[in-house]
Amino acid sequence: MERVVCSLYDIADDFSPDTSEESAEEEKDTQVNITILKENVKRFSTALKPYINTIKGIQGLFHWESSAYTLVVFMVYMYAVWQGRAVQLFLLCLIFRHFISYLQSLGIKIKFNFLDREEENKIKKEESSLGLSDKINVVVQVAKKVQDFLGKAADSLEKIESVLTWRYRPAAQRIFLGLCVCLVMSAVMDFDLLLCVMGLNIGIKLFLIDFIYYKFPRVQKKYDSVYKLWKALPTKEEWQKTHIKSQIDKYVLSDVGKENEDNITASGEENPETLTEADLTTEDKSFCQLFCLPSSEIPLQGWRGGRRCTLVNKEKRGIGAFKNGKLYLTKSFLCFERKRSPTKENLLIPLVDVVAINKAKPYQFMLGSGMAIEVMVKDKSFIFGGILSRDDAYDSIQQHGINNELPWATGIPLDESPSPRPDIVRLTENKQNFSFPAEYGDFD
């Protein structure tokens, strides 16, 4: 009975909160120690080398660096798969590798794709002979390698994500169809036969096809469908740029009533669609890149460099109600640039979304006519105040709307217009470079 009671107390202690000294020691030293960090980096690099050498040895096997050795391994593997003994062969290799480690622990010198200790000592001697500048260069090189490795790893993970989330439909469809075929084959074919077919295909791919692709990169670029598909997979940044561009293209206006015009529009403006990439200035390229616009959407004549204005928020008081920036007019958009860097405080208003554009006076106590233009969209209105030559800017916007037969300028609804616009797909996803009117808010 005493032993039973003690056991119950021990079990109860196991489920009680941990107040031991071990947990206190884990929380004790939280500051970064440069010496410990340097030592841990060295330990990690030393411990990682055997695994890197093992991977290099496997790569050398598949690249036929030793033709006789690779040929023997290939024949043994294919025969084992044909006989249905692939799993047993894999387990035998693990047992053999473990046995080699046992012999090495007894002091028997056997090299088996692991780090040569003499080479490691040589590396240490070379490192000890380096000067301060050389050591700094080594640190910079290591940091660059880590940077490149992390960048490539992030690209790979984002590409895999683009497949799993159906961002890149060709690859996602192929994987989906492949999984369906595998499911049907697993239900119809004998399991041992299925493993044999898969093993033979893997052996031919690793030992023969990949070797040909390794020796002849042009053949891989031309015939390796998996390689081409992987290269075509977009990273997250590439997908966002492509997605934004494809959505913005749906807002771009087509030319209307310009049969007798070549490079000059009815308002005397240069036609942006006749400009090539080489004709664009650095400022125009930066503008298109900021708002993810095609090269045909550069600011119109009279709007190059923008017009200084202030976006007025009448719901707020004080300085926070005014946001200084520049207003641009392109063929299809009104653009408000709050900052030259990508931010949601920049505003992109498609002209097809505009309901009305009027001259405005934000506050009644202001003198004169107000120097402001109010742009009304479906659910919101934006007041751009403090515009010099406000009447000229307003007339320019109205004339551009008339030239493109937009209803807020002509008064003719789109469904009654002689050339109605196609349906516009609205965007609901937030963008980092700018905001659309429906998602624009107070970000201060």
C-alpha positions as CSV (number, residue, x, y, z in Angstrom):
1,M,0.0,0.0,0.0
2,E,2.9,2.3,0.8
3,R,4.4,1.7,-2.7
4,V,1.0,2.4,-4.3
5,V,0.6,5.7,-2.5
6,C,4.1,6.8,-3.4
7,S,3.5,6.0,-7.0
8,L,0.3,8.0,-7.0
9,Y,2.1,11.0,-5.4
10,D,4.8,10.7,-8.1
11,I,2.2,10.7,-10.9
12,A,0.5,13.8,-9.3
13,D,3.9,15.6,-9.2
14,D,4.4,14.9,-12.9
15,F,1.2,16.8,-13.7
16,S,2.0,19.7,-11.4
17,P,3.5,23.0,-12.7
18,D,7.2,22.8,-13.4
19,T,9.2,24.9,-10.9
20,S,12.5,23.0,-11.2
21,E,15.9,24.7,-11.6
22,E,16.2,23.5,-15.2
23,S,13.4,25.7,-16.4
24,A,14.9,28.6,-14.5
25,E,18.3,28.0,-16.1
26,E,16.7,28.0,-19.6
27,E,15.2,31.5,-19.0
28,K,18.3,32.9,-17.2
29,D,20.7,33.9,-20.0
30,T,18.7,35.6,-22.7
31,Q,21.4,38.0,-24.0
32,V,23.4,37.4,-27.1
33,N,26.9,36.3,-26.5
34,I,29.3,36.8,-29.4
35,T,31.7,34.1,-28.3
36,I,29.0,31.5,-27.9
37,L,27.5,32.5,-31.2
38,K,30.8,32.1,-33.0
39,E,31.4,28.8,-31.3
40,N,28.0,27.5,-32.3
41,V,28.5,28.6,-35.9
42,K,31.8,26.6,-36.0
43,R,30.1,23.6,-34.4
44,F,27.3,23.7,-36.8
45,S,29.6,24.0,-39.9
46,T,31.7,21.1,-38.6
47,A,28.7,18.9,-37.9
48,L,27.1,19.7,-41.3
49,K,30.2,18.8,-43.4
50,P,29.7,15.0,-43.2
51,Y,26.1,15.3,-44.5
52,I,27.2,17.7,-47.2
53,N,29.9,15.2,-48.3
54,T,27.3,12.4,-48.3
55,I,25.1,14.5,-50.6
56,K,28.1,15.2,-52.8
57,G,28.9,11.5,-53.0
58,I,25.3,10.7,-54.1
59,Q,25.5,13.5,-56.7
60,G,28.7,12.0,-58.0
61,L,27.1,8.6,-58.2
62,F,24.3,10.0,-60.4
63,H,26.7,12.0,-62.5
64,W,28.7,8.9,-63.3
65,E,32.0,10.3,-61.9
66,S,33.1,6.7,-61.5
67,S,31.5,4.9,-64.4
68,A,32.2,1.3,-63.1
69,Y,30.9,2.1,-59.6
70,T,27.8,3.8,-60.9
71,L,27.1,1.0,-63.4
72,V,27.3,-1.7,-60.7
73,V,24.9,0.3,-58.4
74,F,22.5,0.9,-61.3
75,M,22.4,-2.8,-62.2
76,V,22.0,-3.9,-58.6
77,Y,19.2,-1.3,-58.1
78,M,17.3,-2.2,-61.2
79,Y,17.6,-6.0,-60.5
80,A,16.4,-5.5,-56.9
81,V,13.4,-3.4,-58.1
82,W,12.5,-6.0,-60.8
83,Q,12.6,-8.7,-58.1
84,G,10.5,-6.6,-55.7
85,R,13.4,-6.3,-53.2
86,A,13.9,-2.5,-53.3
87,V,12.9,-2.0,-49.7
88,Q,15.2,-4.8,-48.5
89,L,18.0,-3.3,-50.5
90,F,17.5,0.1,-48.9
91,L,17.5,-1.4,-45.4
92,L,20.6,-3.4,-46.3
93,C,22.4,-0.2,-47.3
94,L,21.5,1.4,-44.0
95,I,22.7,-1.6,-42.0
96,F,26.0,-1.6,-44.0
97,R,26.5,2.1,-43.4
98,H,25.9,1.7,-39.7
99,F,28.4,-1.2,-39.6
100,I,31.0,1.0,-41.3
101,S,30.5,3.6,-38.5
102,Y,31.0,0.8,-35.9
103,L,34.3,-0.1,-37.6
104,Q,35.4,3.5,-37.6
105,S,34.6,3.8,-33.9
106,L,37.0,0.9,-33.3
107,G,39.8,2.9,-34.9
108,I,39.7,1.3,-38.3
109,K,40.4,3.9,-40.9
110,I,37.7,3.7,-43.6
111,K,36.7,6.6,-45.8
112,F,33.1,6.5,-46.7
113,N,31.9,9.9,-48.0
114,F,32.7,11.6,-44.7
115,L,35.0,14.5,-43.8
116,D,38.7,13.7,-43.8
117,R,40.1,14.9,-40.5
118,E,43.4,15.8,-42.0
119,E,41.6,18.1,-44.4
120,E,39.8,19.7,-41.5
121,N,43.1,20.3,-39.7
122,K,44.5,21.8,-42.8
123,I,41.5,24.2,-43.0
124,K,42.1,25.2,-39.4
125,K,45.7,26.0,-40.1
126,E,44.9,28.1,-43.1
127,E,42.3,30.0,-41.1
128,S,44.8,30.7,-38.3
129,S,47.2,32.2,-40.8
130,L,44.7,34.7,-42.2
131,G,45.0,38.4,-41.4
132,L,42.3,40.6,-40.1
133,S,41.2,41.9,-43.6
134,D,41.2,38.4,-44.9
135,K,39.0,37.2,-42.1
136,I,36.6,40.1,-42.8
137,N,36.5,39.1,-46.4
138,V,35.7,35.5,-45.4
139,V,32.9,36.7,-43.2
140,V,31.5,38.8,-46.0
141,Q,31.7,35.9,-48.4
142,V,30.0,33.6,-45.9
143,A,27.3,36.2,-45.3
144,K,26.7,36.5,-49.1
145,K,26.4,32.8,-49.5
146,V,23.9,32.6,-46.6
147,Q,22.0,35.5,-48.2
148,D,21.9,33.8,-51.6
149,F,20.9,30.5,-50.1
150,L,18.1,32.0,-48.1
151,G,16.9,33.8,-51.2
152,K,16.9,30.7,-53.3
153,A,15.2,28.7,-50.5
154,A,12.5,31.4,-50.2
155,D,12.0,31.4,-54.0
156,S,11.6,27.6,-53.9
157,L,9.1,27.6,-51.0
158,E,7.1,30.4,-52.7
159,K,7.1,28.4,-56.0
160,I,5.7,25.3,-54.2
161,E,3.1,27.5,-52.6
162,S,2.1,28.9,-56.0
163,V,1.4,25.3,-57.1
164,L,-0.5,24.2,-53.9
165,T,-2.6,27.4,-54.0
166,W,-3.4,27.2,-57.7
167,R,-1.7,30.5,-58.5
168,Y,0.0,28.8,-61.4
169,R,-2.7,26.7,-62.9
170,P,-0.7,24.7,-65.5
171,A,1.5,23.1,-62.8
172,A,-1.4,22.7,-60.4
173,Q,-3.5,21.0,-63.1
174,R,-0.7,18.6,-64.0
175,I,-0.1,17.6,-60.3
176,F,-3.9,17.2,-59.8
177,L,-4.2,14.9,-62.9
178,G,-1.1,13.0,-61.9
179,L,-2.5,12.3,-58.4
180,C,-5.8,11.2,-60.0
181,V,-3.9,8.8,-62.3
182,C,-1.9,7.4,-59.4
183,L,-5.1,6.9,-57.4
184,V,-6.7,5.0,-60.3
185,M,-3.6,2.9,-60.9
186,S,-3.3,2.0,-57.2
187,A,-6.9,0.8,-57.2
188,V,-6.6,-1.2,-60.5
189,M,-3.0,-2.5,-60.6
190,D,-1.4,-4.9,-58.2
191,F,0.5,-3.1,-55.5
192,D,3.8,-5.0,-56.0
193,L,3.6,-4.3,-59.8
194,L,2.9,-0.6,-59.1
195,L,6.0,-0.4,-56.9
196,C,8.1,-2.1,-59.5
197,V,7.0,0.3,-62.3
198,M,7.6,3.3,-60.1
199,G,11.0,2.0,-59.0
200,L,12.1,1.3,-62.6
201,N,11.0,4.8,-63.7
202,I,12.9,6.4,-60.7
203,G,16.0,4.4,-61.6
204,I,16.0,5.4,-65.2
205,K,15.3,9.0,-64.3
206,L,18.1,9.3,-61.7
207,F,20.8,7.3,-63.4
208,L,20.2,7.9,-67.1
209,I,17.9,10.9,-67.9
210,D,19.3,13.2,-65.2
211,F,22.8,12.3,-66.3
212,I,22.0,13.3,-69.9
213,Y,20.5,16.6,-68.7
214,Y,23.5,17.2,-66.5
215,K,26.0,16.7,-69.4
216,F,23.9,18.6,-72.0
217,P,22.1,21.6,-70.5
218,R,20.6,22.5,-73.9
219,V,18.8,19.2,-74.0
220,Q,17.4,19.8,-70.5
221,K,16.1,23.3,-71.4
222,K,14.4,21.9,-74.5
223,Y,13.0,18.6,-73.4
224,D,12.8,18.5,-69.6
225,S,9.2,19.5,-68.9
226,V,9.6,19.4,-65.2
227,Y,12.6,21.8,-65.4
228,K,10.7,24.2,-67.7
229,L,7.6,24.0,-65.4
230,W,9.8,24.8,-62.4
231,K,11.4,27.8,-64.1
232,A,7.9,29.1,-65.1
233,L,6.6,28.9,-61.6
234,P,6.3,32.4,-60.2
235,T,7.5,33.6,-56.8
236,K,5.1,35.6,-54.6
237,E,6.4,38.9,-55.8
238,E,6.3,37.8,-59.5
239,W,2.8,36.5,-59.1
240,Q,1.6,39.7,-57.4
241,K,3.1,41.9,-60.2
242,T,1.5,39.6,-62.9
243,H,-1.8,39.5,-61.1
244,I,-2.0,43.3,-60.5
245,K,-1.1,43.9,-64.2
246,S,-3.7,41.5,-65.5
247,Q,-6.4,43.2,-63.3
248,I,-5.3,46.7,-64.2
249,D,-5.5,45.8,-67.9
250,K,-9.2,45.4,-67.4
251,Y,-9.5,49.1,-66.6
252,V,-7.5,50.4,-69.5
253,L,-9.6,52.3,-72.0
254,S,-9.6,51.6,-75.7
255,D,-9.3,54.4,-78.3
256,V,-12.7,55.8,-79.3
257,G,-13.3,58.2,-82.2
258,K,-9.7,58.6,-83.3
259,E,-9.9,57.4,-86.9
260,N,-8.4,60.6,-88.3
261,E,-5.6,60.9,-85.7
262,D,-2.1,59.5,-85.8
263,N,0.0,60.6,-82.9
264,I,-2.1,63.6,-81.7
265,T,-5.4,63.2,-79.8
266,A,-8.4,65.4,-80.2
267,S,-7.3,67.5,-77.3
268,G,-3.8,68.1,-78.8
269,E,-2.1,65.6,-76.6
270,E,0.5,63.1,-77.7
271,N,-1.0,59.6,-78.0
272,P,0.8,57.5,-75.3
273,E,0.1,54.2,-77.2
274,T,2.5,55.3,-80.0
275,L,5.4,55.6,-77.5
276,T,7.8,52.7,-77.2
277,E,9.8,51.6,-74.2
278,A,12.8,53.6,-75.3
279,D,10.8,56.8,-75.6
280,L,9.9,56.8,-71.9
281,T,11.8,59.0,-69.6
282,T,13.1,57.7,-66.2
283,E,10.4,59.6,-64.5
284,D,7.7,58.0,-66.6
285,K,9.1,54.5,-66.0
286,S,9.2,55.2,-62.2
287,F,5.6,56.4,-62.3
288,C,4.4,53.3,-64.2
289,Q,6.3,51.0,-61.9
290,L,4.9,52.7,-58.8
291,F,1.3,52.2,-59.9
292,C,1.9,48.9,-61.8
293,L,0.7,50.5,-65.0
294,P,1.5,49.6,-68.6
295,S,3.8,51.9,-70.6
296,S,0.8,53.4,-72.4
297,E,-0.5,54.9,-69.1
298,I,2.0,57.6,-68.7
299,P,0.7,61.0,-67.6
300,L,-0.9,63.0,-70.4
301,Q,0.5,66.3,-71.8
302,G,0.0,69.0,-69.2
303,W,0.1,66.4,-66.4
304,R,3.8,65.5,-66.6
305,G,5.3,65.9,-63.2
306,G,1.8,66.0,-61.7
307,R,-0.2,68.8,-60.1
308,R,0.4,69.6,-56.5
309,C,-2.7,69.1,-54.4
310,T,-4.0,68.1,-51.0
311,L,-6.4,65.2,-50.4
312,V,-8.9,66.6,-48.0
313,N,-10.7,64.3,-45.4
314,K,-13.6,66.4,-44.1
315,E,-14.4,63.8,-41.4
316,K,-11.2,64.6,-39.6
317,R,-10.0,67.8,-38.0
318,G,-6.6,69.4,-37.7
319,I,-3.6,68.7,-39.7
320,G,-4.5,65.0,-40.1
321,A,-7.3,66.0,-42.5
322,F,-4.8,67.1,-45.2
323,K,-2.6,64.8,-47.2
324,N,-0.2,66.5,-49.5
325,G,0.8,64.9,-52.8
326,K,0.5,65.1,-56.6
327,L,-2.4,64.3,-58.9
328,Y,-1.8,62.7,-62.3
329,L,-4.1,62.1,-65.3
330,T,-3.4,59.2,-67.6
331,K,-5.5,57.7,-70.4
332,S,-7.4,55.5,-68.0
333,F,-6.7,56.6,-64.5
334,L,-6.5,59.4,-62.0
335,C,-3.5,58.8,-59.8
336,F,-2.8,60.5,-56.5
337,E,0.8,60.1,-55.4
338,R,1.2,60.6,-51.7
339,K,4.7,59.1,-51.6
340,R,7.1,58.0,-54.3
341,S,7.6,54.7,-52.5
342,P,5.1,51.8,-52.7
343,T,2.4,52.5,-50.1
344,K,-1.4,52.1,-49.7
345,E,-1.6,55.9,-49.2
346,N,-1.2,56.2,-53.0
347,L,-4.5,56.2,-54.7
348,L,-5.5,54.8,-58.2
349,I,-8.9,55.8,-59.5
350,P,-10.1,54.1,-62.7
351,L,-11.9,56.6,-64.9
352,V,-14.6,54.0,-65.7
353,D,-15.4,53.9,-62.0
354,V,-16.0,57.7,-61.7
355,V,-19.6,58.8,-61.3
356,A,-19.0,62.5,-61.4
357,I,-16.3,65.1,-61.3
358,N,-17.1,68.6,-60.0
359,K,-15.5,71.8,-58.9
360,A,-15.6,71.9,-55.1
361,K,-15.1,74.2,-52.1
362,P,-14.1,72.0,-49.2
363,Y,-14.8,74.6,-46.5
364,Q,-17.2,77.6,-46.8
365,F,-14.9,80.0,-44.9
366,M,-12.3,79.6,-47.7
367,L,-12.0,82.6,-50.0
368,G,-12.7,82.3,-53.8
369,S,-14.0,79.2,-55.5
370,G,-12.2,76.7,-53.4
371,M,-9.4,75.6,-55.8
372,A,-10.6,72.0,-55.3
373,I,-11.9,69.1,-57.5
374,E,-14.3,66.5,-56.1
375,V,-14.1,63.0,-57.7
376,M,-17.1,60.9,-56.9
377,V,-17.0,57.1,-57.3
378,K,-19.7,54.6,-56.4
379,D,-19.4,54.7,-52.6
380,K,-16.9,57.4,-51.9
381,S,-15.9,60.9,-52.9
382,F,-12.4,62.3,-52.9
383,I,-11.7,66.0,-52.7
384,F,-8.3,67.2,-54.1
385,G,-7.8,70.8,-52.9
386,G,-5.1,73.5,-53.3
387,I,-4.8,72.9,-57.0
388,L,-3.2,75.8,-58.9
389,S,-5.0,76.6,-62.1
390,R,-7.9,74.4,-60.9
391,D,-10.2,75.4,-63.8
392,D,-7.6,74.4,-66.4
393,A,-7.1,71.0,-64.6
394,Y,-10.9,70.5,-64.4
395,D,-11.4,71.3,-68.1
396,S,-8.6,69.0,-69.1
397,I,-10.2,66.1,-67.2
398,Q,-13.6,66.8,-68.6
399,Q,-12.3,67.1,-72.2
400,H,-10.4,63.8,-71.8
401,G,-13.6,62.1,-70.5
402,I,-15.6,63.5,-73.5
403,N,-12.9,62.2,-75.9
404,N,-13.3,58.7,-74.5
405,E,-17.1,59.0,-74.2
406,L,-17.2,58.4,-70.5
407,P,-20.7,58.9,-69.0
408,W,-19.6,61.3,-66.2
409,A,-18.4,63.7,-68.9
410,T,-20.9,63.2,-71.8
411,G,-24.0,62.4,-69.7
412,I,-24.7,59.3,-71.8
413,P,-24.9,56.0,-69.9
414,L,-22.5,53.3,-71.0
415,D,-25.3,51.0,-72.1
416,E,-26.6,53.7,-74.4
417,S,-23.2,54.6,-75.7
418,P,-22.5,53.6,-79.3
419,S,-19.4,51.6,-78.1
420,P,-20.2,50.2,-74.6
421,R,-17.4,49.3,-72.3
422,P,-16.9,45.6,-71.2
423,D,-17.7,44.6,-67.7
424,I,-15.1,45.5,-65.2
425,V,-13.9,43.0,-62.7
426,R,-13.5,44.7,-59.4
427,L,-10.5,44.1,-57.2
428,T,-10.9,43.2,-53.5
429,E,-7.4,42.2,-52.7
430,N,-5.3,44.9,-51.0
431,K,-2.1,45.9,-52.9
432,Q,1.1,47.2,-51.4
433,N,1.9,49.8,-54.0
434,F,-1.4,51.7,-53.9
435,S,-5.1,51.4,-53.0
436,F,-8.2,51.4,-55.1
437,P,-11.1,53.8,-54.1
438,A,-13.1,51.0,-52.5
439,E,-10.3,50.0,-50.1
440,Y,-8.8,53.4,-49.5
441,G,-8.8,54.6,-45.9
442,D,-7.0,56.7,-43.4
443,F,-3.6,55.1,-42.9
444,D,-2.1,57.8,-40.7
